[in-house]
Amino acid sequence: MITPPTTIPKSTSKVKTDKRDCSKLASYLASGLLKVVYVPPQEVEADRRIFRRRMDLVDQIRATKNKIKSFLHLHNLERPEEISKNWSKSYLTWLTSLSWEYNSDAFVFHDLLKVYRRQREDLAEVTQKLPELSHSDRYRVHFQRLKK
């Protein structure tokens, strides 16, 4: 059993020995004062890393979109009125078709678009892994226990 140290009641005694601490912990456990912390198995922790990776990718995509929008704002460019939504297929086509006065700006902008596309591909790949996890036996059994 694992319990967080912060949930153990404070002792008023200034004398601390292993024997006394052990005795107090045993009495706290018997009276139900200690809270149990669930420590997931390594396999579950590995699965959680997939969710964390997905959250990281979502954050990275948001940051890349902001960089692209800032770059457009720097050059006083706004989305055409006929394109109703940012990041739609038509919006991305418009972004790709933009021409730049300087080669350096063109390079940076197209590199940002390349990074955005790659991040979207990575997100799609990670997201495809999630249904596999939800249908695996270890989670199916866990959810059946929760329903009881």
Residue pairs with C-beta under 8 A, 6 or more apart in sequence:
1 29
1 34
1 36
2 36
2 37
2 39
3 34
3 35
3 36
3 37
4 35
4 37
7 34
7 35
8 25
8 28
8 34
9 28
9 33
11 24
13 20
25 34
28 34
40 48
43 138
44 138
47 133
50 126
50 129
50 130
50 133
51 130
53 126
54 123
54 126
54 127
54 130
57 119
57 122
57 123
57 126
58 123
60 119
61 116
61 119
61 120
61 123
64 112
64 115
64 116
64 119
65 87
65 116
67 112
68 95
68 109
68 112
68 113
68 116
69 86
71 108
71 109
71 112
72 78
75 100
75 105
77 98
79 86
79 91
79 94
80 94
83 90
83 91
83 94
85 91
92 113
95 109
95 113
96 113
98 109
99 106
100 106
100 109
133 139
